[in-house]
Amino acid sequence: MDGYKQSKTARYTLSVVYLLVLAFLVVGTLLSEQNKLEAASQQEKLSVIK
């Protein structure tokens, strides 16, 4: 039974780590897309001014 408890704790810990990594990737992707859109918008504004 002790092995089962250790296994359960390890699975729980790894699932939390997996969710944190997944959240990091999703947030990073969203921020990257937002920055790309903002840069394109700034470039468009500069080209209109010239």
ROKOL-633840 format. One line per 5 residues: number of its first residue (from 1); their letters; for each residue x, y, z of C-alpha. Coordinates in steps of 0.25 Angstrom, whole numbers. Layout:
BEGIN
NUM> a> X,Y,Z; ...
//
This chain:
BEGIN
1> mdgyk> 0,0,0; 12,9,2; 16,8,-12; 2,12,-16; 2,25,-8
6> qskta> 16,29,-14; 11,26,-28; -1,35,-25; 7,46,-20; 17,45,-32
11> rytls> 5,45,-42; -1,57,-35; 12,65,-35; 14,62,-49; 0,66,-53
16> vvyll> 2,79,-46; 15,81,-53; 9,78,-67; -2,87,-65; 7,99,-61
21> vlafl> 16,96,-74; 3,95,-82; -2,109,-76; 12,115,-79; 12,111,-93
26> vvgtl> -3,116,-95; 0,129,-89; 13,131,-97; 6,128,-110; -5,138,-107
31> lseqn> 5,149,-103; 13,146,-116; 1,147,-125; -3,160,-118; 10,166,-120
36> kleaa> 10,162,-134; -3,169,-137; 2,181,-129; 14,182,-137; 7,180,-150
41> sqqek> -3,191,-146; 9,201,-142; 16,198,-156; 3,201,-163; 1,214,-155
46> lsvik> 16,218,-159; 13,215,-173; 1,224,-174; 8,235,-167; 20,235,-177
//
